[in-house]
Amino acid sequence: MKREDVPPPYTAVTRHDVFPTPTHDEAARFNFLTAFNKYLSGVIGPGNKLAYEKRVLPAFRAEHQRDPKDRFEIRHAMNKDPWHRFWSACKRNSMEMRQQNGRAMVLRQLDALDAKARQLNADRPTLQLDPSVATPRYQNAVDIHCMPGSYHGEERPGDVSAGANYDCGIFATTAGGLGALSDGGGQALVEWIKRERPGWTPQRILDVGCTIGHNIVPLALAFPDTEIIAIDTAAPVLRYGHARAQALGAKNLKFIQMNAEDLSRFPDGHFDWVQTTMFLHELSGKALPQIIREGVRVLAPGGLMLHLEQPQYSDEMPLYEQFIRDWDAFNNNEPFWSAMHAMDLKKILETAGLPRASQFVTGVRAVVDPAVFPIAASGEKEDHGRAAVWNAYGAWKPQS
Amino acid sequence: MSDIDYILRAGARAKGKRPDFLGDPSSERMLSILLAVVGEVSVLKERLDTVERLLDAEGTISRADIEKYRPDRDAAYERGLMTKEYVARIMRGVQQEMEAMQTDEKPVADISVDLRDN
């Protein structure tokens, strides 16, 4: 048995100043879920493909005299398969148990967490909340990834419960794949830009859909002289995220409650880096191109637009893989996931003013401390939807 | 102490219709309860392991010691392995069903007839 086959313990999570303190048993509950998730994806995840190849596909061919034409036909066929149904039921329960454990841990100590956040947030110009910002429909049509209350929910006015719950469970859902601060995505951005553009110091960075800022804090710490603005529509995650950033020493990072569909507060060309990380799939068919358009408008000539996402579906991606990557869309409350991953992002970027020649796609893997944390699996045993392996869809905006 | 009933609110339902996985609401509920119990047994096992390790190391123990216990790298590996093995044990039926899909087996009754006659 190799060490990396055993996930790290929940006690390896960094407890920054606003991180909820787990009891022994709460940590153990997350340890169980970590092991269970790894088992579901790594050990018996391949069973889904087996069920497809051995019986679902042959039965489909016998009935229709042809192969499935898209991932939806595969889903409808697989949803009749008892093995896939049982696997999905286990996985859904694991997601629900993660929410219950995270919320139990946060809500029993909410007084203390709110007090710490208030202390770190009070009178700071780096946190700007705007109660007039409405929760977009794509954020409250369902509770995204089965997180009760979604990002904007409050147990009482002004609390940080949504942010704290989000933060404390990422470790379990990703089996530690994002590292001690669940910031492996942000760390990967830092590593990537230092390699891609050595010596470059952006003046201003905009992070769109930042939630608790876990993916932008590493950039703020790596570029201490850069002015960084992180926006989101949900106040509860911004309150928590700002307190978290302050606790981690990221003082050049401003959190603003704002809907990215309208960035008119910023002039054209204001930022030289516009970033989203695992955000585009939580929008809508109208909001996504609008946010890209606004992002390109506020991006300076020569500036970088970068979107970290799970891989887009393409004709080259086998339909079965598209289907299994779609699991969260229909079973874990990610209603835009499927449509978003089928969008032609390159065309959307082009239409928004970033010509094809300026675009690139690159693979990015979470950067974690390999002595403690696992390097994310990819391929058949990948935990689709949660794997710390992304595609970065980006462009350097032309100078003129 | 906050006035929130944190026990009740921890288990709040997420907005969005839950998929029907097993074709029968009772089976869905039974699986939810079973997996929760499975999780709690894992928690008890881990707690017992903590108690044993503290007793090994100190010869005495307090609840505060249990709460502040943090396994070192080797202990974390051993405990992680224990939980991994535990999950594999409770999921045996599912794993074997997966293995069964890889082969095309006749019922044992057929083999029995075959062995009787040949």
Interface residues (C-beta under 8 A of the other chain):
Chain A: M1 R3 D5 V6 P7 P8 P9 T11 A12 T23 H24 D25 A28 R29 N31 F32 L33 A35 F36 K38 Y39 V43 I44 P46 G47 L50 A51 K54 R55 W83 R85 F86 W87 S88 A89 C90 R92 N93 S94 E96 M97 Q99 Q100 N101 R103 A104 L107 R108 L110 D111 N140 A141 V142 D143 C146 M147 P148 G149 S150 E155 R156 F330 N331 N333 P335 V372
Chain B: M1 S2 I4 Y6 I7 R9 A10 G11 A12 R13 A14 K15 G16 R18 P19 F21 L22 G23 E28 L31 S32 L35 A36 V38 G39 S42 V43 E46 R47 T50 I66 E67 Y69 R70 P71 R73 A76 Y77 R79 G80 L81 T83 K84 Y86 V87 A88 M91 V94 Q95 E97 M98 M101 Q102
